[in-house]
Amino acid sequence: MNRAVRSVLQYSRCLQRHPPRRGQEFLGCRCLGSRGGDQGPLCARVQVLSTSQDATAVLAAYFARQKCMPGDCYLLFGDVGAGKSYFSREFIRFALDDEEMEVPSPTFLLHNMYSGVNDGPPMIHHYDLYRLLDEKYSGVERLDFENTVRSGVCLVEWPQVLEPLGLVPDERVELSFRLTSSSSPTEEKDERIIDIRGFGPQWTRVVETLSEHIEQRGDALGLQYLSV
C-alpha cells in the first residue's frame, strides 16, 4: 500500500472518530424543498477545492468508510472529465478494500455491480446514465432503479435522468464536480471544486463532520474549505 493510500485511510478513519459538536451550527447549510411537501428535508452542504486526484480519493474514502447500508445513494453531477468516474472508482475500491480492483466505466452497459465478502458491504451499483440523456430517458425503466436503490449502495453519474421520473431518493448525497479554470483532465494540475450536499438526518451528520474536519485539517491532504 503506497503512502497516498495510507494517508487517505488514516484521514478517513480520523474523520469518522470525531463527530461534530452537539448544537454546532453548520455554516452554509441550505435546505431544499422536497417533492413530498412544503417542509424541505434536513440537509447540509460543504464546498471543497480538491488540489489533486489523491485529495479527491480522500473524499471517496471518507464516504466509502461509512457503514455502507442498503439505500445509500450518491448522485454525481458534472461535465465529462470532471471527476465523477474517478470518485466512483476509488469509492468502490475503498468500500471493498481492494485498491487494485478493476472498475471500468459503465458508460455503454449503463450499470455495473460489485459485491464484497460475506461480512462486507451490500451490493454496490455503479450507474452511468449519460447515454439516456439522448434517449429522452426512455431506458431508465429497464434498470429497475427504484428497487435497486432500496437493496444496495448506488453511485449514479448523470443523475439528471432520474429527476423527471421522480426517482431521486429523499435521503442521499449529491456531489457536483467542476474543474477549475487552471486545470484540465489531461494536465498534471488536477484541481476541481466539489460541492457536497447531504440530505436527510444521516447524511446531514456525515457532511457536517466532513465540513468541520476539512476546515480544520484539510490543507494537509490537499483539500481546501470554501465558504458557500
Secondary structure, 3 states (H helix, E strand, C coil): CCHHHHHHHHHHHHHHHCCCCCCCCCCCCCCCCCCCCCCCCCEEEEEEEECCHHHHHHHHHHHHCCCCCCCCEEEEEECCCCCHHHHHHHHHHHHCCCCCCCCCCCCCCCEEEECCCCCCCCCEEEEECHHHHHHCCCCHHHHCHHHHHHHCEEEEECHHHCHHHCCCCCCEEEEEEEECCCCCCCCCCCCEEEEEEEECHHHHHHHHHHHHHHHHHHHHHCEEEECC
